[in-house]
């Protein structure tokens, strides 16, 4: 029987993939970027099945889904996940933590995957609000007005399509 973590990762991967497919097929004109986004949809968060991440995420996933993003309780849970998260960020380039320059070091496909990831993650959380999450991440990742506007544009596009 699949654990809650494995079921959740599979569902999250499907949610992110649906968003990436929508953007790739409806918004992106460049064929190589479209192919990159579709590849990213297939491999998104595969590291969560790795030895380094599986155990810690198995323990924290049931707790995280009940917490509100940005609260002290949410931050405590992330603290317990630190070694697994450090590994996750080190091997997944759709996270600002992967890049020495944060979001400024990311290409467009990486930012699109990040926006899809944020939106899919927030949709699973209690009282999830992607726009509140964007504001929190504006400060957290020191987003410029241009970066914030770009990410908000991807989110707005997804919302217009029913996500």
Protein Blocks (a to p, Z undefined) as FASTA:
>chain_A
ZZfklmmmmmmmmmmmmmmmmmmmmmmmblklmmmmmmmmmmgoklmmpmklmmmmmmmm
mmmmmpcehiaklmmmmmmmmmmmmmmmmmmckbfklpmnlmmlpcfklmmmmmmmmmmm
mmmpghiafklmmmmmmmmnopafklmmmmmmmmmmmmmnoZZ
